[in-house]
């Protein structure tokens, strides 16, 4: 009775409770430590069950495109299975649809870097092509080329004889060349009919043709002669002393009269003919009021 009293052994129930609490605490610590890996495994298993393209699966590059990444911090047993799988699912789902068994922020960054870049708005090349300055330059260049193509220099200078010929009613006889020096242009009547007529093609830009008369070979029986210029209506070949049948035709309704000055020069106003230096030329013939017998001879140069 008076000896040392031994402590009472713990009750069976208290021992089990102490052991259970110790094991549960150790289990909780380990579960929290390996929570991320368990979440990754669950995410991988979820991807195997539900493919990335199936209904309910998040887009493979949604997480990469959003640019938000968070490192999971396990705070308890309840948060690990709730928050972790979604973050790990984005981390282990690359753009090509394959499944990665190890969650990593590097893989997500790689997916973001490999995502296609879309440029909005017109390209620089199209802007350069359609720019107002380029169009204006092209328009001005086209206008200059067009003007150069259709613009031709107009003839200038006095009207001169470029080609000549004459015809006579006495062609083939000695009388044909009587009073007609070489290189000159005769016009005259004989017995009330045209005896000689001359034909010229012109060059130059003026509207008035001026010819000098050779008075040494003039003939005037019934008064001074009068001469008119009429447009030729057909092509012709220059020749001297041709017959009247070979002479080119002309339009007698469009003739202009020649005016003789005191210095023995004759002028013919051809301003009404736009093709005076490019057409078939003009016939120099007796005017309707000319005397029945005369001859006027012009110097061709």
HELIX and SHEET records of a PDB file:
HELIX    1   1 UNK A   12  UNK A   33  1                                  22    
HELIX    2   2 UNK A   35  UNK A   49  1                                  15    
HELIX    3   3 UNK A   62  UNK A   66  1                                   5    
HELIX    4   4 UNK A   77  UNK A   91  1                                  15    
HELIX    5   5 UNK A  105  UNK A  114  1                                  10    
HELIX    6   6 UNK A  124  UNK A  129  1                                   6    
HELIX    7   7 UNK A  132  UNK A  150  1                                  19    
HELIX    8   8 UNK A  215  UNK A  217  5                                   3    
HELIX    9   9 UNK A  252  UNK A  254  5                                   3    
SHEET    1   A 9 UNK A 160  UNK A 168  0                                        
SHEET    2   A 9 UNK A 193  UNK A 203 -1                                        
SHEET    3   A 9 UNK A 184  UNK A 190 -1                                        
SHEET    4   A 9 UNK A 294  UNK A 299 -1                                        
SHEET    5   A 9 UNK A 208  UNK A 213 -1                                        
SHEET    6   A 9 UNK A 265  UNK A 269 -1                                        
SHEET    7   A 9 UNK A 256  UNK A 260 -1                                        
SHEET    8   A 9 UNK A 227  UNK A 231 -1                                        
SHEET    9   A 9 UNK A 282  UNK A 286 -1                                        
SHEET    1   B 5 UNK A 160  UNK A 168  0                                        
SHEET    2   B 5 UNK A 193  UNK A 203 -1                                        
SHEET    3   B 5 UNK A 184  UNK A 190 -1                                        
SHEET    4   B 5 UNK A 294  UNK A 299 -1                                        
SHEET    5   B 5 UNK A 219  UNK A 220 -1                                        
END                                                                             
